[in-house]
Amino acid sequence: MKPLRLSLALLVVIPALLSAQRGGGGGSGGTRRPGSGFSDSAEVRPLSRDDVNDANPLNLLVDKRKDLKLTDAQLAALKDASAKLKDRILPSLKTIDSLNSVMRLLSTSLADQDAARSARSTFLQTLKSIRDTYAASAQDAVTQLDPDQQKTANEVVQRQRDQFDKRVRERMGVIPGGWPPPL
């Protein structure tokens, strides 16, 4: 009777010890499945809706109104354009939220590797679409400014775009390079 109890106890304890030493999915440590579409050397933390909203160049221009010396009419036009832009990208932001959940689930489970790659690819394509929409909106907004304001605005927007690209590369674990990141 004792050998049976000992065997049952070992069957429960050994797998628990092995999984505890392996790292698991506690948020720190652990490893990703090879071939899951994510870099094994970088921790993947997909961008959130807030991260993407922070890259909105029209909001940045509104925030930098004093540096740009915007008139009341220019500020009102930028705020109006920013509200329209927010409405235009809302469906893409919802897609980002959905794909974040899917990618977290797929990166920590033994799910289909093709599904993980597909979700990551769709996520990056959605980010590229949002980035392109932001760039077009910023270009339209900057043309409304006078030449001195345009120079400052272009510099500020370019810095923000570079920071966003860097954040995408860091968070998505892609190899540094040009946009779009490799799919």
Rosetta silent file (secondary structure, phi, psi, omega in degrees, C-alpha in Angstrom):
SEQUENCE: MKPLRLSLALLVVIPALLSAQRGGGGGSGGTRRPGSGFSDSAEVRPLSRDDVNDANPLNLLVDKRKDLKLTDAQLAALKDASAKLKDRILPSLKTIDSLNSVMRLLSTSLADQDAARSARSTFLQTLKSIRDTYAASAQDAVTQLDPDQQKTANEVVQRQRDQFDKRVRERMGVIPGGWPPPL
SCORE:     score description
SCORE:     0.000 S_00000001
   1 L     0.000  -38.328  179.748    0.000    0.000    0.000 S_00000001
   2 H   -65.593  -41.216  178.401    2.841    2.383    0.795 S_00000001
   3 H   -61.882  -33.368  178.687    4.531    1.973   -2.613 S_00000001
   4 H   -66.863  -44.236  177.801    1.223    2.863   -4.298 S_00000001
   5 H   -63.440  -42.703  179.208    0.863    6.035   -2.223 S_00000001
   6 H   -63.167  -41.776  179.332    4.477    6.961   -2.852 S_00000001
   7 H   -63.619  -44.407  178.537    4.046    6.439   -6.593 S_00000001
   8 H   -63.202  -41.053  179.580    0.909    8.591   -6.680 S_00000001
   9 H   -64.347  -40.636  178.602    2.602   11.337   -4.674 S_00000001
  10 H   -66.055  -36.026  178.244    5.587   11.315   -7.042 S_00000001
  11 H   -63.647  -28.600  179.569    3.270   11.538  -10.048 S_00000001
  12 H   -87.564  -42.619 -172.405    1.837   14.744   -8.622 S_00000001
  13 H   -75.246  -42.436 -175.487    4.981   16.309   -7.159 S_00000001
  14 H   -61.991  -49.832  178.067    7.507   15.723   -9.977 S_00000001
  15 H   -61.080  -35.356  179.344    5.536   17.498  -12.760 S_00000001
  16 H   -65.616  -42.383  178.165    4.832   20.401  -10.403 S_00000001
  17 H   -65.144  -41.996 -179.438    8.524   20.755   -9.565 S_00000001
  18 H   -64.486  -42.224 -179.816    9.551   20.540  -13.208 S_00000001
  19 H   -70.397  -31.034  178.547    7.100   23.214  -14.322 S_00000001
  20 H   -69.026  -35.956 -179.914    8.143   25.505  -11.453 S_00000001
  21 H   -77.509  -22.000 -176.008   11.803   25.252  -12.455 S_00000001
  22 H   -75.360  -23.392  178.962   11.051   25.813  -16.120 S_00000001
  23 L   119.104  -52.357  176.979    9.821   29.375  -15.661 S_00000001
  24 L    65.621 -165.030 -173.750    6.200   29.177  -16.691 S_00000001
  25 L  -109.020   39.989 -179.006    4.008   32.113  -17.513 S_00000001
  26 L   -76.506    6.433  177.597    4.298   34.220  -14.392 S_00000001
  27 L    97.300  -26.702  175.323    5.127   37.306  -16.402 S_00000001
  28 L  -126.769  144.793 -178.609    8.843   37.242  -15.720 S_00000001
  29 L    75.565 -162.604 -179.703   11.263   34.689  -16.945 S_00000001
  30 L    74.727  170.736  178.815   10.130   31.723  -18.945 S_00000001
  31 L  -130.382  158.132  177.391   10.583   31.258  -22.630 S_00000001
  32 L   -90.219  156.079  176.487    8.381   31.620  -25.631 S_00000001
  33 L   -66.152  133.854  175.427    7.571   28.760  -27.908 S_00000001
  34 L   -62.546  141.393  177.483    9.978   28.611  -30.828 S_00000001
  35 L    78.684   10.233 -178.090    8.316   29.548  -34.082 S_00000001
  36 L   -78.774   -3.391 -179.241    5.456   31.387  -32.402 S_00000001
  37 L    94.749   -2.079  179.474    6.177   34.446  -34.506 S_00000001
  38 L  -113.062  151.819  177.584    7.699   36.352  -31.614 S_00000001
  39 L   -67.676  133.276  178.807   11.339   37.011  -30.921 S_00000001
  40 L   -74.896  -22.516 -175.513   12.672   34.631  -28.285 S_00000001
  41 L   -88.394  -16.530 -177.735   15.148   37.228  -27.011 S_00000001
  42 L  -115.862  139.806  175.235   12.681   40.046  -26.394 S_00000001
  43 L   -76.680  126.487 -176.418    9.699   40.046  -24.114 S_00000001
  44 L   -90.151  119.338  174.985    6.681   40.782  -26.228 S_00000001
  45 L  -129.391   92.058 -177.410    4.320   43.351  -24.771 S_00000001
  46 L   -53.941  152.474  179.614    2.021   44.433  -27.561 S_00000001
  47 L   -68.314  141.291  178.591    1.135   48.081  -27.700 S_00000001
  48 L   -91.572  173.870  175.874   -2.057   49.078  -25.971 S_00000001
  49 H   -58.810  -39.041  179.310   -4.710   51.480  -27.143 S_00000001
  50 H   -64.633  -39.840  177.384   -3.149   54.147  -24.914 S_00000001
  51 H   -60.052  -41.984 -179.163    0.266   53.637  -26.522 S_00000001
  52 H   -70.303  -40.720  177.492   -1.280   54.137  -29.949 S_00000001
  53 H   -62.970  -33.646  178.447   -3.276   57.186  -28.801 S_00000001
  54 H   -64.279  -20.390 -179.313   -0.072   58.707  -27.439 S_00000001
  55 L   -88.890    3.898 -179.908    1.287   58.668  -31.003 S_00000001
  56 L   -68.916  113.119 -175.962   -1.528   60.914  -32.279 S_00000001
  57 H   -69.752  -26.085  179.592    0.330   63.865  -33.823 S_00000001
  58 H   -70.318  -38.392  174.966   -2.677   66.198  -33.699 S_00000001
  59 H   -63.162  -38.459  178.355   -2.927   65.806  -29.937 S_00000001
  60 H   -63.420  -43.344  179.215    0.780   66.550  -29.754 S_00000001
  61 H   -63.845  -37.265  176.277    0.373   69.717  -31.807 S_00000001
  62 H   -65.242  -42.171  178.980   -2.465   70.824  -29.531 S_00000001
  63 H   -64.325  -32.247 -178.253   -0.259   70.138  -26.498 S_00000001
  64 L   -94.454   24.009 -175.511    2.585   72.144  -28.041 S_00000001
  65 H   -57.382  -34.790  179.935    0.328   75.114  -28.867 S_00000001
  66 H   -72.011  -42.512  178.537    2.498   77.551  -26.916 S_00000001
  67 H   -64.332  -34.607 -179.651    5.717   76.415  -28.588 S_00000001
  68 H   -84.580  -11.982 -177.893    4.010   76.648  -31.978 S_00000001
  69 L    55.509   53.041 -178.843    2.391   79.986  -31.126 S_00000001
  70 L   -74.408  143.165  173.320   -0.963   78.826  -32.461 S_00000001
  71 L   -79.026  167.263  178.222   -3.774   81.302  -32.936 S_00000001
  72 H   -60.613  -39.479  179.919   -7.185   80.556  -31.456 S_00000001
  73 H   -66.274  -41.152  178.464   -8.505   79.661  -34.920 S_00000001
  74 H   -65.501  -42.034  179.346   -5.580   77.288  -35.574 S_00000001
  75 H   -63.310  -44.139  178.538   -6.030   75.652  -32.179 S_00000001
  76 H   -62.176  -40.808  179.083   -9.769   75.167  -32.772 S_00000001
  77 H   -64.891  -40.999  178.084   -9.072   73.659  -36.198 S_00000001
  78 H   -65.132  -41.967  178.676   -6.500   71.252  -34.715 S_00000001
  79 H   -63.594  -40.773  178.055   -8.879   70.181  -31.940 S_00000001
  80 H   -64.569  -45.383  178.884  -11.640   69.566  -34.486 S_00000001
  81 H   -63.993  -36.777  178.869   -9.297   67.579  -36.737 S_00000001
  82 H   -65.108  -41.304  177.969   -8.087   65.580  -33.712 S_00000001
  83 H   -64.138  -41.540  177.934  -11.662   64.640  -32.762 S_00000001
  84 H   -65.420  -39.227  178.599  -12.371   63.527  -36.350 S_00000001
  85 H   -64.065  -41.635  179.114   -9.142   61.519  -36.418 S_00000001
  86 H   -60.219  -42.799  177.643  -10.059   59.801  -33.174 S_00000001
  87 H   -65.353  -36.518 -177.082  -13.409   58.754  -34.660 S_00000001
  88 H   -68.599  -36.093 -177.024  -11.701   57.565  -37.853 S_00000001
  89 H   -94.897   -0.157 -179.208   -9.237   55.266  -36.071 S_00000001
  90 H   -53.956  -45.848  177.795  -11.669   53.943  -33.438 S_00000001
  91 H   -60.321  -37.044  178.444  -12.324   50.677  -35.358 S_00000001
  92 H   -68.127  -36.043  177.462   -8.561   50.107  -35.641 S_00000001
  93 H   -66.245  -35.996  176.131   -8.143   50.727  -31.913 S_00000001
  94 H   -66.044  -37.874  176.345  -10.802   48.117  -31.203 S_00000001
  95 H   -63.056  -42.342  177.847   -8.889   45.712  -33.440 S_00000001
  96 H   -58.165  -46.393  178.921   -5.709   46.477  -31.463 S_00000001
  97 H   -59.352  -46.216 -179.007   -7.497   45.644  -28.198 S_00000001
  98 H   -63.720  -45.211 -178.259   -8.832   42.367  -29.574 S_00000001
  99 H   -68.838  -31.068  174.692   -5.511   41.310  -31.053 S_00000001
 100 H   -57.850  -46.643  179.864   -3.676   42.129  -27.812 S_00000001
 101 H   -62.535  -45.345 -178.532   -5.828   39.582  -26.009 S_00000001
 102 H   -63.489  -44.996 -177.638   -5.371   36.987  -28.730 S_00000001
 103 H   -66.370  -37.641  176.595   -1.595   37.450  -28.899 S_00000001
 104 H   -62.621  -44.104  179.934   -1.185   37.161  -25.138 S_00000001
 105 H   -63.686  -47.232 -176.705   -3.178   33.953  -25.138 S_00000001
 106 H   -69.743  -31.144 -177.735   -1.355   32.471  -28.116 S_00000001
 107 H   -76.602  -17.958 -178.219    2.117   33.422  -26.882 S_00000001
 108 H  -109.112   -6.018 -178.691    1.641   31.623  -23.561 S_00000001
 109 L  -110.059  178.220  177.133   -0.273   28.551  -24.674 S_00000001
 110 L   -94.813   34.927 -177.364    0.491   25.607  -26.874 S_00000001
 111 L   -71.457  175.009 -178.841   -1.885   26.978  -29.492 S_00000001
 112 L   -59.944  126.503 -179.225   -1.413   26.833  -33.234 S_00000001
 113 H   -65.254  -33.520  178.357    1.765   28.626  -34.357 S_00000001
 114 H   -64.688  -37.235  178.403    0.083   29.774  -37.566 S_00000001
 115 H   -65.556  -39.117  178.547   -2.619   31.524  -35.545 S_00000001
 116 H   -64.825  -44.318  178.708    0.045   33.335  -33.503 S_00000001
 117 H   -64.155  -41.153 -179.384    1.850   34.492  -36.644 S_00000001
 118 H   -64.305  -43.643  178.930   -1.409   35.579  -38.235 S_00000001
 119 H   -63.342  -42.771  179.496   -2.467   37.585  -35.172 S_00000001
 120 H   -64.436  -42.800  179.110    0.935   39.266  -34.996 S_00000001
 121 H   -62.639  -45.111  178.656    0.858   40.074  -38.705 S_00000001
 122 H   -63.462  -39.843  178.483   -2.636   41.553  -38.459 S_00000001
 123 H   -60.232  -48.745 -178.986   -1.577   43.555  -35.408 S_00000001
 124 H   -66.302  -36.797  177.097    1.422   45.042  -37.220 S_00000001
 125 H   -65.517  -39.132  177.770   -0.647   45.796  -40.328 S_00000001
 126 H   -65.288  -42.915  176.820   -3.223   47.577  -38.164 S_00000001
 127 H   -60.924  -41.135  178.945   -0.461   49.590  -36.480 S_00000001
 128 H   -63.726  -41.329  178.900    0.926   50.526  -39.894 S_00000001
 129 H   -61.885  -44.061  178.252   -2.528   51.616  -41.037 S_00000001
 130 H   -63.838  -43.437 -179.545   -2.940   53.799  -37.929 S_00000001
 131 H   -62.271  -41.938  178.414    0.546   55.238  -38.385 S_00000001
 132 H   -64.543  -40.318  177.848   -0.186   56.074  -42.030 S_00000001
 133 H   -63.972  -42.730  176.918   -3.480   57.726  -41.031 S_00000001
 134 H   -60.661  -43.811 -178.024   -1.648   59.733  -38.369 S_00000001
 135 H   -63.154  -43.579  179.736    0.996   60.814  -40.898 S_00000001
 136 H   -65.276  -41.729  179.231   -1.593   61.982  -43.429 S_00000001
 137 H   -64.817  -40.715  178.748   -3.543   63.864  -40.753 S_00000001
 138 H   -64.766  -41.753  179.521   -0.384   65.535  -39.468 S_00000001
 139 H   -62.195  -43.430  177.865    0.606   66.563  -42.979 S_00000001
 140 H   -62.566  -42.551 -177.818   -2.830   68.095  -43.578 S_00000001
 141 H   -67.648  -40.452 -177.267   -2.738   69.903  -40.237 S_00000001
 142 H   -66.762  -30.913  179.162    0.768   71.267  -40.719 S_00000001
 143 L   -66.790  -17.710  178.738   -0.163   72.798  -44.088 S_00000001
 144 L   -80.044   -9.592 -175.574   -2.648   74.992  -42.212 S_00000001
 145 L   -95.449  163.807  177.050    0.178   76.625  -40.258 S_00000001
 146 L   -78.592  165.934 -173.617    2.487   79.467  -41.272 S_00000001
 147 H   -54.380  -40.964  179.049    6.055   78.604  -42.418 S_00000001
 148 H   -66.159  -42.426  178.318    7.726   79.136  -39.020 S_00000001
 149 H   -65.372  -37.940 -178.768    5.088   77.049  -37.288 S_00000001
 150 H   -60.826  -43.375 -178.946    5.387   74.361  -39.964 S_00000001
 151 H   -60.590  -49.245  179.694    9.102   73.920  -39.346 S_00000001
 152 H   -64.211  -43.739 -179.072    8.637   73.466  -35.598 S_00000001
 153 H   -62.350  -43.338  179.261    5.573   71.268  -36.053 S_00000001
 154 H   -61.930  -39.967  178.466    7.354   68.992  -38.534 S_00000001
 155 H   -64.257  -45.243 -178.845   10.278   68.528  -36.131 S_00000001
 156 H   -64.276  -45.254 -179.100    8.000   67.727  -33.196 S_00000001
 157 H   -65.765  -39.908  179.420    5.878   65.301  -35.220 S_00000001
 158 H   -64.566  -41.153  176.280    8.957   63.551  -36.656 S_00000001
 159 H   -59.860  -43.479 -179.950   10.402   63.058  -33.156 S_00000001
 160 H   -64.541  -42.014  179.549    7.105   61.567  -32.017 S_00000001
 161 H   -62.506  -42.218  178.296    6.954   59.276  -35.073 S_00000001
 162 H   -63.693  -40.925  177.950   10.503   58.057  -34.421 S_00000001
 163 H   -64.554  -39.726  178.762    9.659   57.336  -30.777 S_00000001
 164 H   -64.758  -45.149  178.483    6.551   55.413  -31.822 S_00000001
 165 H   -60.012  -42.142  178.643    8.526   53.336  -34.337 S_00000001
 166 H   -62.954  -43.109  179.671   11.132   52.575  -31.681 S_00000001
 167 H   -62.888  -39.874  178.019    8.420   51.541  -29.218 S_00000001
 168 H   -62.096  -46.532 -179.186    6.875   49.232  -31.824 S_00000001
 169 H   -63.026  -42.110 -179.482   10.229   47.581  -32.488 S_00000001
 170 H   -67.466  -47.265 -174.478   10.953   47.173  -28.765 S_00000001
 171 H   -72.643  -36.024 -175.816    7.516   45.938  -27.765 S_00000001
 172 H   -90.734   -3.302  176.079    6.903   43.653  -30.711 S_00000001
 173 L    68.163   29.718  179.365   10.378   42.145  -30.589 S_00000001
 174 L   -93.649  158.755 -179.023   11.144   42.925  -34.202 S_00000001
 175 L   -70.129  132.799  178.863   14.574   43.556  -35.588 S_00000001
 176 L   -56.261  142.476 -178.428   15.438   47.270  -35.714 S_00000001
 177 L   168.109 -160.713 -178.503   15.114   48.700  -39.168 S_00000001
 178 L   -77.423  175.241  176.250   12.713   50.676  -41.259 S_00000001
 179 L   -95.338  142.158    1.923    8.965   50.717  -41.135 S_00000001
 180 L   -82.591  157.835  176.657    7.034   48.554  -41.484 S_00000001
 181 L   -62.567  154.730  178.406    8.526   45.967  -39.160 S_00000001
 182 L   -60.120  137.900 -179.677    9.031   42.558  -40.743 S_00000001
 183 L   -92.905    0.000    0.000    5.838   40.516  -40.682 S_00000001
